[in-house]
């Protein structure tokens, strides 16, 4: 009895297209999972990109909320230097965090695309 694997081995030994046929047979099929957050990719590189995009968005949102909260503290300090100082420190910490996020994105882009030419990081 001839099995599929013996046909594949014969085809690989007799033809030069073994690589293409083998890739078609063993290449995993990646899908997306439907969730309340949208479609989550299951391919590792796309999943990391998806996670990083969400993390950056959450970090920017938290920084915006902290800037608004610090501004509120400064406005409502009513001349109390301690409250005004706490508000300024909150704003400074939020802006520092936002700058850190932006610089880490720049560094990731520089290392991933410019130095190592990784196509996964070349997405908009």
PERANOR-V789147 format. One record per helix or strand. SS is the DSSP state (@ for helix, = for strand). FROM is the first residue (numbers start at 0). TO is the last residue. If there is no record, write none. Layout:
SS/FROM/TO, SS/FROM/TO
//
This chain:
@/3/13, @/17/25, =/31/34, =/37/40, @/43/74, @/80/114, @/118/121
//
